[in-house]
Amino acid sequence: MSLKEQVIEKLKTVYDPELREDVVKLKLVYDIDVDGENGVVNIKFRPTVENCPVGLQLAIAIKKAILSVDGVNRANVKVENFIWAKEAEEFLKALDD
């Protein structure tokens, strides 16, 4: 299984607690770009609604899920269409420190 396939499988374990479906099935994650040589994953995440009350929680869970895959050294999660996207991205970057 390729690193990208492993990342997608791991993302299927991240559930939206309100809709009780995984973020892959809900199509909340997209543009998944995996650099297998360097272990870097770039992904976009869009919550179900702009003011999603669990948007930050989901973004963190997505990043942690990706980082838990063997061979992944860095996960860059771009948050889109979310009223707190800037704050969410700053928080996610702080997790790298």
Helices and strands as residue ranges (DSSP letters): H 3-11, E 15-16, E 21-22, E 29-35, E 40-45, H 55-67, E 74-79, H 85-94
